[in-house]
Amino acid sequence: MPECLSDKAYCELPWRAMYVTVEGTVKPCCDFRVGVGSLRLHRIGDIWLNRFEAVRAILNTGRPGPGCQSCNTTKLGRTREEAR
């Protein structure tokens, strides 16, 4: 496991932003491996409120999410307090 994916993780992106591909796939960031929704199938508000909640819940445990393995965000691997 890369050093940045330690037993603690914090990333603010799922609370502050979203990445949308040209195909309409929605992700918490451009590095996230899998889409959490599609604008072709869901309303953007539903994706933000419902689909992103699963990613947020995982990150709230202090562990990196399943789509975070390719993350290059410097805040990953630090607690919320350390990232501020």
ZARO-929539 format. One record per residue: residue number from 1; residue in one letter; y, x, z of N, C-alpha, C in turn. Coordinates in Angstrom, 3 decimals. Atoms other than C-alpha are relative to their C-alpha. Layout:
N
rec resi=NUM | resn=a | n.y=Y | n.x=X | n.z=Z | ca.y=Y | ca.x=X | ca.z=Z | c.y=Y | c.x=X | c.z=Z
...
//
This chain:
84
rec resi=1 | resn=m | n.y=-1.174 | n.x=0.840 | n.z=0.000 | ca.y=0.000 | ca.x=0.000 | ca.z=0.000 | c.y=1.241 | c.x=0.887 | c.z=0.000
rec resi=2 | resn=p | n.y=-1.220 | n.x=-0.805 | n.z=0.022 | ca.y=3.431 | ca.x=1.424 | ca.z=-0.910 | c.y=0.717 | c.x=-0.052 | c.z=1.346
rec resi=3 | resn=e | n.y=-0.683 | n.x=-0.079 | n.z=-1.280 | ca.y=5.573 | ca.x=2.496 | ca.z=2.023 | c.y=0.959 | c.x=-1.162 | c.z=0.216
rec resi=4 | resn=c | n.y=-0.964 | n.x=1.090 | n.z=-0.164 | ca.y=8.136 | ca.x=-0.227 | ca.z=1.326 | c.y=-0.687 | c.x=-1.291 | c.z=0.420
rec resi=5 | resn=l | n.y=0.729 | n.x=1.201 | n.z=-0.384 | ca.y=5.417 | ca.x=-2.836 | ca.z=1.916 | c.y=-0.719 | c.x=0.237 | c.z=1.321
rec resi=6 | resn=s | n.y=0.567 | n.x=-0.243 | n.z=-1.319 | ca.y=4.906 | ca.x=-2.024 | ca.z=5.556 | c.y=-0.363 | c.x=-1.330 | c.z=0.650
rec resi=7 | resn=d | n.y=0.383 | n.x=1.223 | n.z=-0.684 | ca.y=3.859 | ca.x=-4.541 | ca.z=8.174 | c.y=1.193 | c.x=-0.887 | c.z=0.336
rec resi=8 | resn=k | n.y=-1.170 | n.x=0.841 | n.z=-0.177 | ca.y=7.415 | ca.x=-5.853 | ca.z=8.330 | c.y=0.786 | c.x=-0.018 | c.z=-1.303
rec resi=9 | resn=a | n.y=-0.745 | n.x=0.115 | n.z=1.245 | ca.y=9.479 | ca.x=-7.125 | ca.z=5.455 | c.y=1.151 | c.x=-0.972 | c.z=0.185
rec resi=10 | resn=y | n.y=-1.110 | n.x=0.925 | n.z=0.020 | ca.y=12.823 | ca.x=-8.738 | ca.z=4.962 | c.y=0.663 | c.x=0.067 | c.z=-1.365
rec resi=11 | resn=c | n.y=-0.701 | n.x=0.108 | n.z=1.273 | ca.y=14.375 | ca.x=-9.922 | ca.z=1.742 | c.y=0.811 | c.x=-1.277 | c.z=0.042
rec resi=12 | resn=e | n.y=-0.871 | n.x=1.172 | n.z=-0.061 | ca.y=17.327 | ca.x=-12.267 | ca.z=1.555 | c.y=0.052 | c.x=-0.783 | c.z=-1.308
rec resi=13 | resn=l | n.y=-0.147 | n.x=0.644 | n.z=1.308 | ca.y=16.948 | ca.x=-13.183 | ca.z=-2.114 | c.y=-0.505 | c.x=-1.441 | c.z=-0.064
rec resi=14 | resn=p | n.y=0.436 | n.x=1.395 | n.z=0.102 | ca.y=14.873 | ca.x=-16.375 | ca.z=-1.682 | c.y=0.926 | c.x=-1.001 | c.z=0.693
rec resi=15 | resn=w | n.y=-0.991 | n.x=0.863 | n.z=-0.636 | ca.y=17.741 | ca.x=-17.748 | ca.z=0.431 | c.y=1.330 | c.x=0.011 | c.z=-0.743
rec resi=16 | resn=r | n.y=-1.315 | n.x=-0.182 | n.z=0.613 | ca.y=20.574 | ca.x=-16.589 | ca.z=-1.824 | c.y=0.042 | c.x=-0.099 | c.z=-1.519
rec resi=17 | resn=a | n.y=-0.028 | n.x=-0.091 | n.z=1.460 | ca.y=19.523 | ca.x=-16.435 | ca.z=-5.466 | c.y=-1.308 | c.x=-0.467 | c.z=-0.605
rec resi=18 | resn=m | n.y=1.236 | n.x=0.238 | n.z=0.745 | ca.y=16.992 | ca.x=-17.286 | ca.z=-8.113 | c.y=0.142 | c.x=0.641 | c.z=-1.371
rec resi=19 | resn=y | n.y=0.058 | n.x=-0.635 | n.z=1.317 | ca.y=15.960 | ca.x=-15.664 | ca.z=-11.370 | c.y=-0.706 | c.x=-0.968 | c.z=-0.939
rec resi=20 | resn=v | n.y=0.586 | n.x=0.912 | n.z=0.977 | ca.y=15.292 | ca.x=-17.808 | ca.z=-14.426 | c.y=-0.215 | c.x=0.768 | c.z=-1.305
rec resi=21 | resn=t | n.y=0.298 | n.x=-0.681 | n.z=1.258 | ca.y=13.544 | ca.x=-16.363 | ca.z=-17.474 | c.y=0.466 | c.x=-0.865 | c.z=-1.171
rec resi=22 | resn=v | n.y=-0.408 | n.x=0.763 | n.z=1.185 | ca.y=14.433 | ca.x=-17.419 | ca.z=-21.012 | c.y=-0.965 | c.x=-1.143 | c.z=-0.303
rec resi=23 | resn=e | n.y=0.972 | n.x=1.074 | n.z=0.191 | ca.y=11.275 | ca.x=-19.542 | ca.z=-20.982 | c.y=0.147 | c.x=-1.117 | c.z=1.031
rec resi=24 | resn=g | n.y=-0.210 | n.x=1.002 | n.z=-1.028 | ca.y=12.517 | ca.x=-21.465 | ca.z=-17.927 | c.y=-0.809 | c.x=0.202 | c.z=1.260
rec resi=25 | resn=t | n.y=0.757 | n.x=-0.311 | n.z=-1.213 | ca.y=10.230 | ca.x=-19.846 | ca.z=-15.366 | c.y=0.967 | c.x=0.455 | c.z=1.083
rec resi=26 | resn=v | n.y=-0.893 | n.x=-0.308 | n.z=-1.111 | ca.y=11.920 | ca.x=-19.625 | ca.z=-11.969 | c.y=-0.735 | c.x=0.882 | c.z=1.007
rec resi=27 | resn=k | n.y=0.545 | n.x=-0.955 | n.z=-0.964 | ca.y=11.332 | ca.x=-16.721 | ca.z=-9.571 | c.y=1.080 | c.x=0.300 | c.z=1.038
rec resi=28 | resn=p | n.y=-1.000 | n.x=-0.400 | n.z=-0.984 | ca.y=13.023 | ca.x=-15.543 | ca.z=-6.361 | c.y=0.825 | c.x=1.211 | c.z=-0.442
rec resi=29 | resn=c | n.y=-0.719 | n.x=-1.161 | n.z=0.532 | ca.y=13.978 | ca.x=-12.316 | ca.z=-8.166 | c.y=-0.706 | c.x=0.466 | c.z=-1.274
rec resi=30 | resn=c | n.y=0.578 | n.x=-0.455 | n.z=1.269 | ca.y=13.303 | ca.x=-10.465 | ca.z=-11.400 | c.y=-1.284 | c.x=0.797 | c.z=0.201
rec resi=31 | resn=d | n.y=1.203 | n.x=-0.789 | n.z=-0.270 | ca.y=10.614 | ca.x=-8.281 | ca.z=-9.750 | c.y=-1.181 | c.x=-0.836 | c.z=0.470
rec resi=32 | resn=f | n.y=1.068 | n.x=0.853 | n.z=-0.529 | ca.y=8.593 | ca.x=-11.207 | ca.z=-8.356 | c.y=-1.028 | c.x=-0.215 | c.z=-1.098
rec resi=33 | resn=r | n.y=1.061 | n.x=-0.006 | n.z=1.019 | ca.y=5.248 | ca.x=-11.200 | ca.z=-10.156 | c.y=-0.295 | c.x=-1.357 | c.z=-0.623
rec resi=34 | resn=v | n.y=0.383 | n.x=1.325 | n.z=0.494 | ca.y=4.680 | ca.x=-14.940 | ca.z=-10.504 | c.y=1.163 | c.x=-0.969 | c.z=0.100
rec resi=35 | resn=g | n.y=-1.014 | n.x=1.037 | n.z=-0.072 | ca.y=6.859 | ca.x=-17.921 | ca.z=-11.208 | c.y=-0.332 | c.x=-0.992 | c.z=1.098
rec resi=36 | resn=v | n.y=0.224 | n.x=1.012 | n.z=-1.028 | ca.y=7.325 | ca.x=-20.477 | ca.z=-8.463 | c.y=0.298 | c.x=-1.398 | c.z=-0.523
rec resi=37 | resn=g | n.y=-0.287 | n.x=1.283 | n.z=0.617 | ca.y=8.357 | ca.x=-23.227 | ca.z=-10.836 | c.y=0.452 | c.x=0.185 | c.z=-1.425
rec resi=38 | resn=s | n.y=-0.452 | n.x=-0.021 | n.z=1.388 | ca.y=9.422 | ca.x=-24.131 | ca.z=-14.335 | c.y=1.060 | c.x=-1.075 | c.z=-0.193
rec resi=39 | resn=l | n.y=-1.045 | n.x=0.976 | n.z=0.285 | ca.y=12.632 | ca.x=-25.805 | ca.z=-15.433 | c.y=-0.446 | c.x=-1.016 | c.z=-1.039
rec resi=40 | resn=r | n.y=0.547 | n.x=0.962 | n.z=0.958 | ca.y=10.575 | ca.x=-27.481 | ca.z=-18.128 | c.y=-0.763 | c.x=-1.123 | c.z=0.705
rec resi=41 | resn=l | n.y=0.819 | n.x=0.959 | n.z=-0.731 | ca.y=8.533 | ca.x=-29.293 | ca.z=-15.470 | c.y=0.666 | c.x=-0.571 | c.z=1.249
rec resi=42 | resn=h | n.y=-0.592 | n.x=0.393 | n.z=-1.267 | ca.y=10.740 | ca.x=-29.515 | ca.z=-12.367 | c.y=1.524 | c.x=0.109 | c.z=-0.054
rec resi=43 | resn=r | n.y=-1.452 | n.x=-0.118 | n.z=-0.144 | ca.y=14.361 | ca.x=-30.065 | ca.z=-11.433 | c.y=0.308 | c.x=1.244 | c.z=0.820
rec resi=44 | resn=i | n.y=-0.343 | n.x=-1.251 | n.z=-0.681 | ca.y=16.139 | ca.x=-26.932 | ca.z=-10.221 | c.y=0.148 | c.x=-0.201 | c.z=1.506
rec resi=45 | resn=g | n.y=-0.132 | n.x=0.283 | n.z=-1.430 | ca.y=16.957 | ca.x=-28.545 | ca.z=-6.869 | c.y=-1.347 | c.x=-0.126 | c.z=0.688
rec resi=46 | resn=d | n.y=1.342 | n.x=0.114 | n.z=-0.574 | ca.y=13.295 | ca.x=-29.383 | ca.z=-6.288 | c.y=-0.658 | c.x=1.360 | c.z=0.152
rec resi=47 | resn=i | n.y=0.557 | n.x=-1.355 | n.z=-0.083 | ca.y=12.287 | ca.x=-25.803 | ca.z=-7.020 | c.y=0.640 | c.x=0.735 | c.z=1.174
rec resi=48 | resn=w | n.y=-0.731 | n.x=-0.702 | n.z=-1.060 | ca.y=14.972 | ca.x=-24.443 | ca.z=-4.670 | c.y=-0.409 | c.x=-0.497 | c.z=1.383
rec resi=49 | resn=l | n.y=0.295 | n.x=0.560 | n.z=-1.323 | ca.y=14.173 | ca.x=-26.807 | ca.z=-1.815 | c.y=-1.477 | c.x=0.022 | c.z=0.350
rec resi=50 | resn=n | n.y=1.428 | n.x=0.129 | n.z=-0.299 | ca.y=10.398 | ca.x=-27.089 | ca.z=-2.121 | c.y=-0.815 | c.x=1.243 | c.z=-0.331
rec resi=51 | resn=r | n.y=0.823 | n.x=-1.138 | n.z=0.429 | ca.y=8.851 | ca.x=-24.250 | ca.z=-4.097 | c.y=0.429 | c.x=1.306 | c.z=0.664
rec resi=52 | resn=f | n.y=-0.483 | n.x=-1.229 | n.z=-0.635 | ca.y=11.057 | ca.x=-21.510 | ca.z=-2.650 | c.y=-0.326 | c.x=0.013 | c.z=1.487
rec resi=53 | resn=e | n.y=0.285 | n.x=0.073 | n.z=-1.432 | ca.y=10.244 | ca.x=-22.736 | ca.z=0.861 | c.y=-1.284 | c.x=0.746 | c.z=0.358
rec resi=54 | resn=a | n.y=1.252 | n.x=-0.732 | n.z=-0.259 | ca.y=6.726 | ca.x=-21.290 | ca.z=0.607 | c.y=0.251 | c.x=1.507 | c.z=0.045
rec resi=55 | resn=v | n.y=-0.332 | n.x=-1.434 | n.z=0.011 | ca.y=8.123 | ca.x=-17.852 | ca.z=-0.264 | c.y=0.782 | c.x=0.352 | c.z=1.258
rec resi=56 | resn=r | n.y=-0.798 | n.x=-0.248 | n.z=-1.205 | ca.y=10.665 | ca.x=-18.092 | ca.z=2.552 | c.y=-0.874 | c.x=0.018 | c.z=1.254
rec resi=57 | resn=a | n.y=0.881 | n.x=0.069 | n.z=-1.173 | ca.y=7.962 | ca.x=-19.063 | ca.z=5.045 | c.y=-0.823 | c.x=1.270 | c.z=0.156
rec resi=58 | resn=i | n.y=0.772 | n.x=-1.247 | n.z=-0.055 | ca.y=5.870 | ca.x=-16.010 | ca.z=4.158 | c.y=0.888 | c.x=1.145 | c.z=0.461
rec resi=59 | resn=l | n.y=-0.896 | n.x=-1.091 | n.z=-0.392 | ca.y=8.846 | ca.x=-13.660 | ca.z=4.448 | c.y=0.445 | c.x=-0.131 | c.z=1.448
rec resi=60 | resn=n | n.y=-0.369 | n.x=0.196 | n.z=-1.404 | ca.y=9.747 | ca.x=-15.210 | ca.z=7.813 | c.y=-1.064 | c.x=0.523 | c.z=0.960
rec resi=61 | resn=t | n.y=1.051 | n.x=-0.566 | n.z=-0.853 | ca.y=6.424 | ca.x=-13.919 | ca.z=9.147 | c.y=0.145 | c.x=1.513 | c.z=0.126
rec resi=62 | resn=g | n.y=-0.166 | n.x=-1.450 | n.z=-0.026 | ca.y=7.600 | ca.x=-10.357 | ca.z=8.477 | c.y=-0.904 | c.x=0.726 | c.z=-0.965
rec resi=63 | resn=r | n.y=0.892 | n.x=-0.613 | n.z=0.990 | ca.y=5.022 | ca.x=-9.777 | ca.z=5.746 | c.y=0.573 | c.x=-0.225 | c.z=-1.398
rec resi=64 | resn=p | n.y=-0.450 | n.x=0.216 | n.z=1.375 | ca.y=5.806 | ca.x=-9.298 | ca.z=2.056 | c.y=-0.802 | c.x=-1.115 | c.z=-0.660
rec resi=65 | resn=g | n.y=0.667 | n.x=1.085 | n.z=0.699 | ca.y=4.981 | ca.x=-12.224 | ca.z=-0.173 | c.y=-0.954 | c.x=0.495 | c.z=-1.071
rec resi=66 | resn=p | n.y=0.984 | n.x=-0.399 | n.z=1.006 | ca.y=2.210 | ca.x=-12.227 | ca.z=-2.774 | c.y=0.634 | c.x=0.460 | c.z=-1.314
rec resi=67 | resn=g | n.y=-0.674 | n.x=-0.440 | n.z=1.220 | ca.y=4.742 | ca.x=-11.693 | ca.z=-5.557 | c.y=0.877 | c.x=1.214 | c.z=0.204
rec resi=68 | resn=c | n.y=-0.916 | n.x=-1.093 | n.z=-0.358 | ca.y=6.521 | ca.x=-8.819 | ca.z=-3.799 | c.y=-0.552 | c.x=1.401 | c.z=-0.242
rec resi=69 | resn=q | n.y=0.614 | n.x=-1.308 | n.z=0.136 | ca.y=4.155 | ca.x=-5.986 | ca.z=-4.699 | c.y=0.779 | c.x=0.952 | c.z=-0.907
rec resi=70 | resn=s | n.y=-0.755 | n.x=-0.882 | n.z=0.895 | ca.y=6.427 | ca.x=-4.671 | ca.z=-7.455 | c.y=1.470 | c.x=0.086 | c.z=0.391
rec resi=71 | resn=c | n.y=-1.395 | n.x=0.053 | n.z=-0.451 | ca.y=9.603 | ca.x=-5.008 | ca.z=-5.383 | c.y=0.627 | c.x=1.386 | c.z=0.059
rec resi=72 | resn=n | n.y=-0.762 | n.x=-1.233 | n.z=-0.165 | ca.y=12.236 | ca.x=-2.328 | ca.z=-5.583 | c.y=1.269 | c.x=-0.259 | c.z=0.799
rec resi=73 | resn=t | n.y=-1.148 | n.x=0.326 | n.z=-0.834 | ca.y=14.686 | ca.x=-4.033 | ca.z=-3.240 | c.y=-0.025 | c.x=0.884 | c.z=1.235
rec resi=74 | resn=t | n.y=-0.029 | n.x=-0.931 | n.z=-1.129 | ca.y=15.799 | ca.x=-1.591 | ca.z=-0.589 | c.y=-0.160 | c.x=-0.700 | c.z=1.333
rec resi=75 | resn=k | n.y=0.117 | n.x=0.701 | n.z=-1.268 | ca.y=15.774 | ca.x=-4.273 | ca.z=2.082 | c.y=-1.439 | c.x=-0.332 | c.z=0.350
rec resi=76 | resn=l | n.y=1.394 | n.x=0.287 | n.z=-0.295 | ca.y=12.036 | ca.x=-4.854 | ca.z=1.773 | c.y=-0.563 | c.x=1.140 | c.z=0.827
rec resi=77 | resn=g | n.y=0.515 | n.x=-1.017 | n.z=-0.896 | ca.y=10.278 | ca.x=-3.030 | ca.z=4.553 | c.y=0.861 | c.x=0.187 | c.z=1.230
rec resi=78 | resn=r | n.y=-0.855 | n.x=-0.052 | n.z=-1.177 | ca.y=13.083 | ca.x=-3.570 | ca.z=7.056 | c.y=0.137 | c.x=-1.393 | c.z=0.583
rec resi=79 | resn=t | n.y=-0.202 | n.x=1.291 | n.z=-0.634 | ca.y=13.648 | ca.x=-6.330 | ca.z=9.543 | c.y=1.351 | c.x=-0.567 | c.z=-0.393
rec resi=80 | resn=r | n.y=-1.270 | n.x=0.655 | n.z=0.311 | ca.y=16.494 | ca.x=-8.800 | ca.z=9.138 | c.y=1.160 | c.x=0.748 | c.z=0.657
rec resi=81 | resn=e | n.y=-1.056 | n.x=-0.708 | n.z=-0.698 | ca.y=18.546 | ca.x=-6.919 | ca.z=11.739 | c.y=0.287 | c.x=1.361 | c.z=-0.645
rec resi=82 | resn=e | n.y=-0.163 | n.x=-1.299 | n.z=0.635 | ca.y=17.958 | ca.x=-3.559 | ca.z=10.044 | c.y=0.658 | c.x=-0.111 | c.z=-1.370
rec resi=83 | resn=a | n.y=-0.519 | n.x=0.171 | n.z=1.352 | ca.y=18.963 | ca.x=-4.960 | ca.z=6.646 | c.y=1.483 | c.x=-0.333 | c.z=0.000
rec resi=84 | resn=r | n.y=-1.438 | n.x=0.385 | n.z=-0.067 | ca.y=22.404 | ca.x=-6.110 | ca.z=7.814 | c.y=0.910 | c.x=1.180 | c.z=0.063
//
